[in-house]
Amino acid sequence: MDTVCLTIVSLLILGFAILDPTLNLNLKSGIGLLSVIGGIAALGLSIYWFFRYVHLGQQLSAPEPALHPSRKKIIQVLQLGVH
């Protein structure tokens, strides 16, 4: 939940910075724009993985063993997240 709040705050700050003509922010340069897009993309990817782990944890805590994901799927998801 903290990541979602940080994303919203970051996007609001970025939006105000772009819309404010007196701020003297030059996002038209390649490196600045690339770093902003890369940062937002990395944040979005981390939010996706966070919710994927939460969903996996909910599946593992299900009372019925038939609802649990396979051991192979669990290992695959965890290895992909670590690398």
Steps between C-alpha positions, in 0.01 A plus 500: 500500500791734569624455143164605358499815714856583394404450135204735528703766679785470247264531206330804656835671557607420145172633363529826691863534393410460133202735517676777694683723249703680770662185638768492226485122464640379171344161430548544127860385527550133422663394826246675724201363315652152481568495874147614583343238275739233627425586862126486449533171309715348776249613761213350302686171466570487873132563575407217264740259672377609843140415415609178332673389822194597704279292271742206524496527880121499503497188283745327734295587808180355353351230723454254215821345361338475155510880474874520569726568201744230399847490651650558156294818449596636842871442437472654153330816628747542786806443280373746242443762768845454652684524170 
